[in-house]
Amino acid sequence: MLSNRREFLFSAAPALMAAPAAPKMNVIIILADDLGASDLGCYGSNYYETPHLDAFAESGIRFTQAYASCPVCSPSRAGIMTGKYPARLHLTDWIPGRRQHPTAKLLTPSFEQQLPLAETTIAEILKPSGYVTASIGKWHLGGDGFLPTNQGFDLNIGGTAKGSPPSYFPPYHIPGIEERSADDYLTDNLTSRAERFIESNRDRPFFLYLPHFAVHLPMMAKQQMTEKYQKKAGSMKAQGEPVYAAMLESLDEGVGAILRKLDDLKLADRTAVFFLSDNGGLRFEGRSRTPVTSNAPFRAGKGHLYEGGIRIPWIVRWPGVTKKDAACDVPVSSVDILPTVTSLLGLRTPEVDGANLAPLLKGGRRLSREALYWHYPHYSNQGGVPGGAVRHGDYKLIQFYEDMRVELFQLRQDPSERRNLVNREPKVAARLGRMLEEWRKSVKAAMPLPNPAYDAATADQGLTGAEKPTPPV
């Protein structure tokens, strides 16, 4: 249900000798692409080296049960920008989406091909309050007429309708991105542009949205870094893809550079920084089943409603609010960013689905929210099938739309989602099923329809990576 908050910044009556107003808090959101919940050292990885992100986690709060609002990119990004569930926005798949297979069991619904201009973004809230706003990197929420500069951003560098870069090395063929040298690297390039933006606006409040292309395909990394991980890979049982590891190290170095820039400019104590991923990690590269990353202990990955597809790393440092080296296991969603930012800045929050996480950032352990919801009515490139999910307390129910079967898991006891409790706890399953159905109605979720041309022998119901049904225990 949408929440309608009326939170305003009130100023005291003017005085003859009024004290200078405190500087406004800057806001930076760094968004990784396809980064799994287990891919950082501070989240348990022994293969990937992420010292800067690990140190960043020690300086703020790390959410251990953080979720993306969708298992694929465009919907998740729309949720971050607006604070609304993708189902409510009717933007439920990556843009432009996968071609409908003619004999698939279900006909998947059409969806928005851009973030509607009528929706209010974080940038459109902050800009009238005196913030200079920039989006530097991947947009993937619409092309001409629907770019960041049409959605409240003063500056757009590299943001287009497309989701993956043609190359991480020059020529980039991405509008707005300068090619500095033959050995330039896209992640470094975006980091450098972000540093320049911060320095140019050091004396005024700014909002920087830095959605990196990394670690999305294509798999391309610096040779020297790749060779380091090739030597290390032999001892790894799960995570062990050297190119992916090198891509992640470049991303980590970029985060470190941004944090150093804030320190050098003495802006760290008045800049809130968020770091998170848009969805779970990518397990396989296309039909080849070439391993990319492992989301273990979580099941599956990008494109799936199992935990591996929606669980993400998420770290926040908000000076004067968060404590050092904190961890929070309360479930949170990426739709919570907008209401959290507006609340802590004292700005009016529009009607949103997300929750204000300020109590958690301050050390609290409870959030007044009934449940989290997902709706993905599409066949994903990674083998996922149309479905929906709800998390209530430690229970999670997934409903698969092809046959409307459900799977029920107790995540605290079974984070890998291998013990389907639907027969053991039928009342819980029924209650969560009703909650999911009522929520879908409330957001007017578009559902897939039976395909009259369905042919089981030829139906393409997901590419390599499909998960088998979980039998009840």
PyMOL commands that set and color helices and strands:
alter all, ss='L'
color gray80, all
select helices_A, chain A and resi 41-43+51-58+73-82+86-89+122-129+148-150+186-200+223-233+242-264+268-270+286-288+307-310+334-345+358-361+426-443
alter helices_A, ss='H'
color red, helices_A
select strands_A, chain A and resi 26-32+61-67+106-107+132-136+155-157+206-211+271-277+284-285+290-291+311-317+326-328+332-333+372-376+387-392+395-400+405-410+449-450
alter strands_A, ss='S'
color yellow, strands_A
deselect
rebuild
show_as cartoon
